[in-house]
Amino acid sequence: MNGIFDSHAHYDDERFDADRDELLQRIHREGVEYIMTIGSDLASSRAACRLAERYDFIWFAAGIHPEQAGDAPADYREALKELAAHPKCRAIGEIGLDYYWAENPPRERQQVLFREQILLAKELGLPVIIHDREAHADTLEVLRELRPAGVLHCFSGSAEMAGEVAALGMYIGFTGAITFKNARKAPQAAAAVPDDLLLIETDCPYMAPEPYRGKRCDSSMLPHVAERLAEIRGGSAEEIVQMTCRNARRLFGVG
Ligand code: NI
């Protein structure tokens, strides 16, 4: 399938170290036309930048993931600003709230970095890429208050929440998790997203769709996500790929 835009990938991850270049060249030949690769701390944001410099079909986002919020240096915003000045940096991310792990940085610390990075993105005129795990109410509260442009990635909320996020004008991204046999809320949420706010993503190397669940994920698996979304929403997988590609290009100002 051609014209695929993977709106959320982590190609700096060490699980790609052995074959990264070979893999990226192959999946690009096979129809992955655009990739947004996402940083999770300063080092990985810089690695994402280097990948975007190396490949004309890769763009990147720079940000501090909530799980890394405890390690961010005091001057992290200056470092992000420098990265954001790069012509291929098209978003601040990933940022957000993650209440799943008890040993994560304290919620207050996560919330400070989440808010600071949204304000930075607004100052720079960039969209944000948001991670929300087990933190729906607090995430929505911050979004309602600060009104950033951007995407809620790997969406795990209800159909009602999808409607609220869409009403704020934000995009909503679905990963391979939508193909899992035990996915209940996600199909309902996916049905509730307006056509012009829907994105597909891998979150690779994680979240490989069925029938690859548990394996290392890469962007060439996205047609399986598109097929599942087509079953839920109607239309064809090709139409989902085209629609989500248009949406991601609009959001990230690509192409
Ligand atoms: Ni991610």
Boltz pocket constraint, residues with backbone or C-beta under 6 A from the ligand:
constraints:
  - pocket:
      binder: B
      contacts: [[A, 8], [A, 10], [A, 38], [A, 94], [A, 203]]
      max_distance: 6.0
